[in-house]
Amino acid sequence: MAEEAAWVAAARDGDTSAFAQLVLAHQEAAFRAAFLLLRDAAAAEDVAQEAFVRAYSALPSFRAGDPFRPWILRIATNLALNELRSRRRRAGWLGRLRLLRRAEPQTPEALAVASDELRQLDAALQCLPERDRQVLYLRHFLDLSEREMAAALDCSPGTVKSRLHRAGARLRTVIERDFPGLMPPGYRPTGGNDGR
């Protein structure tokens, strides 16, 4: 953390090599955050790169002492959401579904979801609203704490907690209804609704 704070301070003073260290430390997380929303490696790379360009320009407004990771993830997530909105406008709902469900690129992230159970889980997640997917991805795929999520989403920890609870309940309902094979043996359905 102290080393990162030193990189941020140096980068704010114009040291591009210090900013390059921040990029190296956080580029994978920024890519993964974008990829989990966009499901497109090339678009995720573009978003991650743009996130760092914007972060560099906005360094004067970065609060000294704050962790850099949630801040860059918030920028990357917002850019990825903007890209999804642009796709929606360009292609409409059916076109967006085609883009999201096309074959996964052969990246380490795509290879990690090769098992049947993980493909089913991904399909279940795709049934959820975008806001629900976002909080579940940040928590369970990027392993952010609620505090880090609050910083990345620019909201209070209490809001994160309630969004996570609602998203988890909706995911459970989708799995019970459409993907019962993902339920553990002996599990009894809750019988609740999906909260929509």
C-alpha positions as CSV (number, residue, x, y, z in Angstrom):
1,M,0.0,0.0,0.0
2,A,2.8,2.4,0.9
3,E,4.5,1.6,-2.4
4,E,1.3,2.2,-4.3
5,A,0.8,5.5,-2.6
6,A,4.3,6.5,-3.6
7,W,3.6,5.5,-7.3
8,V,0.4,7.6,-7.2
9,A,2.2,10.6,-5.7
10,A,5.0,10.3,-8.3
11,A,2.5,9.9,-11.2
12,R,0.6,13.0,-10.0
13,D,3.9,14.8,-10.4
14,G,4.3,13.6,-14.0
15,D,6.4,10.5,-13.5
16,T,5.1,8.2,-16.3
17,S,7.2,5.3,-15.1
18,A,5.4,5.4,-11.7
19,F,2.0,5.4,-13.5
20,A,3.3,2.4,-15.6
21,Q,3.8,0.6,-12.3
22,L,0.2,1.2,-11.4
23,V,-0.9,-0.1,-14.8
24,L,1.1,-3.2,-14.3
25,A,-0.3,-3.8,-10.8
26,H,-4.0,-3.3,-11.8
27,Q,-4.4,-4.0,-15.5
28,E,-5.5,-7.6,-15.1
29,A,-8.2,-6.6,-12.6
30,A,-9.4,-3.8,-14.9
31,F,-9.5,-6.2,-17.8
32,R,-11.4,-8.8,-15.8
33,A,-14.0,-6.2,-14.6
34,A,-14.6,-5.1,-18.1
35,F,-14.6,-8.7,-19.5
36,L,-17.1,-10.0,-17.0
37,L,-19.6,-7.3,-18.2
38,L,-18.8,-7.3,-21.9
39,R,-18.0,-11.0,-22.5
40,D,-15.6,-9.8,-25.3
41,A,-11.9,-9.8,-24.8
42,A,-11.0,-7.2,-27.4
43,A,-13.7,-4.8,-26.1
44,A,-12.5,-5.4,-22.5
45,E,-8.9,-4.6,-23.5
46,D,-10.0,-1.4,-25.1
47,V,-12.1,-0.5,-22.0
48,A,-9.2,-1.3,-19.6
49,Q,-6.8,0.8,-21.7
50,E,-9.3,3.7,-21.8
51,A,-9.8,3.4,-18.0
52,F,-6.1,4.0,-17.4
53,V,-6.0,6.9,-19.9
54,R,-8.8,8.5,-18.0
55,A,-7.3,7.7,-14.6
56,Y,-4.1,9.4,-15.7
57,S,-5.9,12.5,-16.7
58,A,-7.9,12.5,-13.5
59,L,-5.0,11.8,-11.1
60,P,-5.1,15.4,-9.8
61,S,-8.6,14.6,-8.4
62,F,-7.5,11.3,-6.8
63,R,-7.6,11.5,-3.0
64,A,-4.2,10.8,-1.5
65,G,-4.2,7.8,0.7
66,D,-7.2,6.1,-1.0
67,P,-6.5,2.7,-2.6
68,F,-6.0,2.9,-6.3
69,R,-7.7,-0.5,-7.2
70,P,-11.3,0.4,-6.4
71,W,-10.9,3.7,-8.2
72,I,-9.6,2.2,-11.4
73,L,-12.2,-0.6,-11.2
74,R,-15.0,2.0,-10.9
75,I,-13.7,3.8,-14.0
76,A,-13.4,0.5,-15.9
77,T,-16.8,-0.7,-14.8
78,N,-18.5,2.6,-15.8
79,L,-16.8,2.5,-19.2
80,A,-17.9,-1.1,-19.7
81,L,-21.5,-0.2,-18.8
82,N,-21.3,2.7,-21.2
83,E,-20.1,0.3,-23.9
84,L,-23.1,-2.0,-23.1
85,R,-25.5,0.9,-23.4
86,S,-23.9,1.8,-26.8
87,R,-24.3,-1.7,-28.0
88,R,-27.9,-1.8,-26.9
89,R,-28.6,1.4,-28.9
90,R,-26.7,0.1,-32.0
91,A,-28.0,-3.4,-32.0
92,G,-31.2,-3.6,-30.0
93,W,-32.0,-6.2,-27.4
94,L,-31.6,-9.3,-29.7
95,G,-28.4,-8.0,-31.1
96,R,-27.0,-7.5,-27.6
97,L,-28.0,-11.1,-26.6
98,R,-26.1,-12.4,-29.7
99,L,-23.0,-10.4,-28.7
100,L,-23.1,-11.6,-25.1
101,R,-23.7,-15.2,-25.9
102,R,-21.3,-15.7,-28.8
103,A,-18.4,-18.1,-28.4
104,E,-15.9,-17.1,-25.7
105,P,-12.4,-16.2,-26.8
106,Q,-9.6,-18.6,-25.8
107,T,-8.2,-16.4,-23.0
108,P,-7.2,-17.7,-19.5
109,E,-10.5,-16.2,-18.2
110,A,-12.5,-18.1,-20.9
111,L,-10.7,-21.4,-20.3
112,A,-11.4,-21.1,-16.5
113,V,-15.2,-21.3,-17.3
114,A,-14.9,-24.5,-19.4
115,S,-16.7,-26.9,-17.1
116,D,-20.4,-27.5,-17.6
117,E,-21.4,-26.2,-14.2
118,L,-19.6,-22.9,-14.7
119,R,-21.2,-22.5,-18.1
120,Q,-24.6,-23.1,-16.5
121,L,-23.8,-20.6,-13.8
122,D,-22.8,-18.0,-16.4
123,A,-26.1,-18.7,-18.2
124,A,-28.0,-18.1,-15.0
125,L,-26.1,-14.9,-14.4
126,Q,-27.0,-13.7,-17.9
127,C,-30.7,-14.0,-16.9
128,L,-30.2,-11.3,-14.2
129,P,-30.5,-7.6,-14.7
130,E,-27.2,-5.8,-15.4
131,R,-27.0,-4.2,-12.0
132,D,-27.3,-7.6,-10.3
133,R,-24.6,-9.1,-12.5
134,Q,-22.4,-6.2,-11.8
135,V,-22.4,-6.6,-8.0
136,L,-22.1,-10.4,-8.1
137,Y,-19.2,-10.2,-10.5
138,L,-17.4,-7.6,-8.3
139,R,-17.9,-9.7,-5.2
140,H,-17.6,-13.2,-6.3
141,F,-15.4,-13.0,-9.4
142,L,-13.0,-10.2,-8.5
143,D,-13.2,-10.9,-4.7
144,L,-13.7,-7.3,-3.7
145,S,-14.7,-6.5,-0.2
146,E,-17.9,-4.6,0.4
147,R,-15.8,-1.5,1.2
148,E,-13.9,-1.9,-2.1
149,M,-17.2,-2.5,-3.9
150,A,-18.7,0.7,-2.4
151,A,-15.7,2.7,-3.7
152,A,-15.9,1.0,-7.2
153,L,-19.6,1.6,-7.5
154,D,-19.5,5.0,-5.8
155,C,-22.2,4.2,-3.2
156,S,-22.4,3.4,0.5
157,P,-21.4,0.0,2.0
158,G,-25.0,-0.4,3.1
159,T,-26.2,0.0,-0.5
160,V,-23.7,-2.6,-1.6
161,K,-24.9,-5.0,1.1
162,S,-28.6,-4.6,0.1
163,R,-27.8,-4.9,-3.6
164,L,-25.8,-8.0,-3.0
165,H,-28.6,-9.6,-1.0
166,R,-31.2,-8.8,-3.6
167,A,-28.9,-10.0,-6.5
168,G,-28.1,-13.2,-4.6
169,A,-31.8,-13.9,-4.0
170,R,-32.7,-13.3,-7.7
171,L,-29.8,-15.6,-8.8
172,R,-31.0,-18.3,-6.4
173,T,-34.5,-18.1,-7.9
174,V,-33.2,-18.3,-11.4
175,I,-31.1,-21.4,-10.5
176,E,-33.9,-23.1,-8.7
177,R,-36.2,-22.5,-11.7
178,D,-34.0,-23.0,-14.7
179,F,-30.7,-24.7,-13.5
180,P,-31.7,-27.1,-10.8
181,G,-28.6,-29.2,-11.5
182,L,-26.5,-26.5,-9.9
183,M,-28.3,-26.9,-6.5
184,P,-26.5,-29.0,-3.9
185,P,-27.9,-32.5,-3.2
186,G,-30.8,-32.4,-0.8
187,Y,-31.4,-28.7,-1.3
188,R,-35.0,-27.6,-0.9
189,P,-36.2,-24.7,-3.0
190,T,-37.2,-21.5,-1.1
191,G,-40.3,-21.0,-3.2
192,G,-39.7,-17.3,-3.2
193,N,-40.0,-14.9,-6.1
194,D,-37.1,-13.3,-7.9
195,G,-37.8,-9.8,-6.4
196,R,-38.5,-8.2,-9.8
